[in-house]
Each structure stands twice: as C-alpha cells, then as structure tokens.
C-alpha cells in the first residue's frame, strides 16, 4: 500500500471518530432545545390528531434523539469499514469515499459561512467538528488520486 493511501485511510478513521463527536454534540444541542422541539411537534400532531397527549410527543422526541445517535454511530462504523476496503485497494471504496468527501467539503464550507458565535457550546462543537471533518475528508480524497495511489487502485493484469 502506498504511503498516501495509508494516510488517507487514517484520515478516514479520524473522520469517522469526529462523526461520533459530531453526533454527540448534535444530540446535546437538540436536547437543549427539547422543550421547543416538543412544543412544535405537539402543535403539528394536534393538526392531525387533537387528542394526542403531550407525554406521547415527549416519548417520540426522545426516540428521535436516540435514533439520531444510533444512525450517527452506524454511519461512523460504515465509514471505518469502507476505509478499510480503501486500504485494501478497492476502487469502489475510493469512489464512495470521494463522493462522501465532496459532500463533507461542501458542508464544511456552508458551515463556515453560517457559523455564529451566539449559539451554545454543543452547537459550536458540532459546527467545528463539521469543518474539520470536511477538511480531513477532502485531504484524504486528494491523497487517493495522487500518482502512486492511482496505480494502487488500478487492477493488476496478473
């Protein structure tokens, strides 16, 4: 494995780890706004079913927080698995992670322009984590397209 691909693999592991941090910070930020979210959701639910109790809506909001955390951790795990395949020279893994890198890079740029200092600590952590993830992912994608790396991903005629 070329050194650039090994470094890219490690960068993807870091992106996955930061994804877990991002998920935790996002859930913490949502928890800080739990009352507002529950009220908005209750208002929406009352439009379709005026008899729904507030306790049911609170349970649904809690379930949404738990589901968000589970999905975030699962995505980090999938990223690690694909990064491992990247290290084994799988071209499909390079393609998938390149698409993810573009998506994270665009998200990082959007976060930089929408970032404001008047939010809570959890929102600032998730925003900063998003920016660092984008930078690491784009760097990893770049390393996978350097000349030594390209040769590694091409099929050997053996």
C-alpha positions in Angstrom: 0.0 0.0 0.0 1.4 3.4 -0.9 2.0 5.8 1.9 -0.6 8.3 0.6 -3.3 5.6 0.7 -2.3 4.6 4.2 -2.5 8.2 5.3 -5.9 8.6 3.6 -7.1 5.5 5.4 -6.1 7.1 8.7 -7.7 10.4 7.8 -11.0 8.5 7.1 -10.7 6.8 10.5 -10.4 10.3 12.0 -13.4 11.5 10.0 -15.4 8.6 11.5 -14.3 9.4 15.0 -15.2 13.0 14.5 -18.6 11.8 13.2 -19.3 10.3 16.6 -18.3 13.5 18.3 -20.5 15.5 15.8 -23.4 13.2 16.6 -23.0 13.5 20.3 -22.7 17.3 20.1 -25.8 17.5 17.8 -27.9 15.4 20.1 -26.7 17.5 23.0 -27.7 20.7 21.1 -31.1 19.2 20.3 -31.6 18.2 24.0 -31.0 21.8 24.9 -33.9 22.8 22.7 -36.1 19.8 23.7 -39.0 21.9 25.0 -39.2 23.9 21.8 -39.0 20.8 19.7 -41.7 19.1 21.7 -44.0 22.1 21.5 -43.5 22.4 17.7 -44.1 18.6 17.3 -47.1 18.7 19.5 -48.6 21.6 17.5 -48.0 19.6 14.3 -49.5 16.4 15.8 -52.6 18.3 17.0 -53.4 19.3 13.4 -53.9 15.6 12.5 -55.0 14.2 15.9 -56.1 16.8 18.5 -56.4 14.1 21.2 -52.7 13.1 21.3 -51.2 13.5 24.8 -48.1 15.6 25.4 -46.4 12.6 27.0 -46.6 10.6 23.7 -45.0 13.5 21.9 -42.2 13.7 24.5 -41.6 10.0 24.0 -41.5 10.4 20.3 -38.9 13.3 20.6 -36.8 11.1 22.9 -37.0 8.3 20.4 -35.9 10.7 17.7 -32.8 11.7 19.8 -31.9 8.0 20.3 -32.4 7.2 16.6 -30.2 10.1 15.7 -27.4 8.8 17.9 -27.7 5.3 16.6 -27.7 6.4 13.0 -24.6 8.6 13.6 -22.7 5.8 15.2 -23.7 3.4 12.4 -22.5 5.8 9.7 -19.2 6.1 11.5 -18.9 2.3 11.5 -19.7 2.1 7.8 -17.1 4.8 7.1 -14.5 2.7 9.0 -15.4 -0.4 7.1 -15.2 1.4 3.7 -11.9 3.0 4.7 -10.6 -0.5 5.5 -11.5 -1.6 2.0 -9.8 1.6 0.7 -6.6 0.3 2.3 -7.0 -3.0 0.5 -7.0 -1.2 -2.9 -10.7 -1.4 -3.7 -11.5 1.2 -6.3 -15.2 1.2 -5.4 -14.3 2.3 -1.8 -12.2 5.2 -3.3 -15.2 6.2 -5.4 -17.7 6.1 -2.5 -15.4 8.0 -0.1 -14.6 10.6 -2.8 -18.4 11.3 -3.1 -18.6 11.5 0.7 -15.6 13.8 0.8 -17.2 16.2 -1.7 -20.4 16.2 0.4 -18.5 16.8 3.6 -16.4 19.5 1.9 -19.4 21.4 0.7 -21.0 21.0 4.2 -17.8 22.4 5.8 -17.9 25.5 3.5 -21.6 26.0 4.3 -20.9 25.7 8.0 -18.1 28.3 7.8 -20.5 30.8 6.3 -23.4 30.1 8.6 -21.4 29.7 11.8 -22.4 32.2 14.5 -20.8 32.7 18.0 -24.1 33.3 19.8 -25.0 29.6 19.9 -24.4 27.1 22.7 -21.3 25.1 23.3 -22.8 21.9 21.8 -23.7 23.7 18.5 -20.2 25.2 18.3 -18.6 21.8 18.8 -20.8 20.3 16.1 -20.0 23.1 13.8 -16.3 23.0 14.4 -16.3 19.2 14.0 -18.2 19.5 10.7 -15.5 21.9 9.4 -12.6 19.6 10.5 -14.3 16.6 9.0 -14.7 18.3 5.7 -11.0 19.3 5.6 -9.8 15.8 6.5 -12.1 14.1 4.0 -11.1 16.3 1.1 -7.5 15.8 2.1 -8.0 12.0 2.1 -9.7 12.1 -1.3 -6.8 14.1 -2.7 -4.3 11.6 -1.4 -6.2 8.8 -3.1 -5.7 10.4 -6.5 -2.0 11.1 -6.4 0.1 9.1 -9.0 1.2 6.3 -6.7 -2.3 5.9 -5.3 -3.9 5.7 -8.7 -1.6 2.9 -9.7 -2.5 1.0 -6.5 -6.2 1.2 -7.3 -5.9 0.0 -10.9 -6.4 -3.6 -11.5 -3.2 -5.6 -11.9 -3.1 -7.6 -15.1 -1.8 -10.7 -13.3 
